[in-house]
Amino acid sequence: MSGQECISLADIPEPNRPRLVRIDDCGVWLDVYPGGKCYFIEAERINDPVKLIRWIYHLAGKHWLSKGLIRDLIDALDEHCEWGLKGASL
């Protein structure tokens, strides 16, 4: 062996970047368009984990969807709605 240590990709921290998702009482705002325009999802259309999965499936067809946006969407909704998804056992 070369003496190099192997680590998981999950252990590599993401670089600091602005969060791409904002949540307010009206719904979820995805910052995906240049010039400050957002993709908006009404709150009642994404207010439980099953609806979130359906939205991720829908958004998967958008050319602007990224891994970072999916992570931000899940993290923001998990924190805002207190679902307890982050750190849950699989």
Sequence and secondary structure as in RCSB ss.txt:
>XXXX:A:sequence
MSGQECISLADIPEPNRPRLVRIDDCGVWLDVYPGGKCYFIEAERINDPVKLIRWIYHLAGKHWLSKGLIRDLID
ALDEHCEWGLKGASL
>XXXX:A:secstr
  S     GGGS       SEEE SSEEEE  SGGG  EEEEGGGS SHHHHHHHHHHHTTSTT  HHHHHHHHH
HHHHHHT   TT   
